[in-house]
Amino acid sequence: MEGHPAKVGWPFTQRLELLRSTGYVTQHADSKDRRRRLVGLTDEGHAFLAHVTASQTTWLAHAIEYALDDGERGDLAAATTLIERIAATESLPTGGDTR
């Protein structure tokens, strides 16, 4: 959505309307519940998302290479492994159980 800088504080409905008007999403009423609206990505939306994701991935790879030394890149790789392990956790104990 070039030409549309991120607007902090934009209500969700305005963001959704921008995405709809640019052709990135479709929106229609739920046939089972008229209070609900169903939103989906169009082919253009999928392509845009892929482009943005690729751009961000490229930027991040360059930033890591430029801003971090070898030791820091190793630390980041180790931290990434831990974060992935946490993200893969399906359930956590409740209460004060820390292990």
N, C-alpha and C positions, 0 to 999 in steps of 0.2 A: 504494500500500500504506500508506495512512494508518494511524497507530497502530503502525507498524513502523519505528522509527528505524533508520538505517543502523548496522549493527553491524560495526565494524572488527575484522577477524580472524575473522569467521565463516567456517567452512570452506565450500567451494563446494557440497558436498552439502546443507548446511543451507539455503543461499540458494536452491538449486534446489527443495528441498522446500517452502520458503515460497512460492515462485512457483507451484509445482504446486498446493499446498493452497488458494491464493487463486484458482485458476482461470486464471492468466495463461499457463501453459505446459502442454503435454502431454508425456508421456514414455513411450516404449515400447521394447521390445527390437528390435535390428536383426535382421531375418530372415536376413541373410547372415553375421553375426558376433555370437554370443550375448554376447560380452564387452562389446559396445558398447550404449549407450543413445542413442536418437534423441530430441531435444528440439525442440519447435516452439511457436511462439506461437499462442494461441487468439485468437478474435475479441476477447475481453475484454483479452487481452494486447496486441494491436495498438492497441486504443482507449486503454489505459492508457499505452502508450509514446507515442502521439500527444499525449495530454494532458500528460505529463511534458515532452516535447520543446517543446510550445507554451509551457508555463509557464516553462521555462528560457530560451527565446528571448525571451519578454516581459521576464523579470527582467534578462537581460543587456542588452537594448536600453535599459531604464530606467537601469541602472547606468552604462552608457556615457554616456548623456545627462546624468546627474546628476554623475558623478565626473570627467569629462574636459572640458577646454575645447576650443574649435574646433580649435586647433593639434594637441592630443593626439588628437582624433578623426581628424584627417587622418593623423597618424603611424600610428595603429592601422589605418586603411584601407590605407595603404601596406604595413604589415607583413603584413596579411591577404593582400594580393596575392602577396607573396613566399612566405608559408606555403602558399598554394594551389598556387603553381608548384612548390614542393618536393614537396608531396603528390602532384602529378600525375606526378612523375618515376618512370618505370617501372624503370629500371635505372641503377645507379651503377657507375663504374669501380672495380675492385678495386685493392688495394695503396695506394701513396702518391700516386697521381695526383690532384692537386687542381685540375687543369684543363689 
